[in-house]
């Protein structure tokens, strides 16, 4: 499942001292995983997304369509 086209948000948590991962297309999953480095969070996020989709498929649940996030342009 390497062609997943979902927006992944990675943000630093000062409280946890970790990078937290969220997928806006799955709003019931506030933070799906984390990492000590940005790259680790991205890798863990990809793995967690694949697992989440597999579970939804196994349970015959709908899988959200990837949304398009508009790119902000500066003047």
Secondary structure, 3 states (H helix, E strand, C coil): CCCCCCCCEEEEECCCCEEEEECCCCCCCCCCEEECCHHHHHHHHHHHHHHHHHHHHHCCCCCCCCCCCCCCCCC
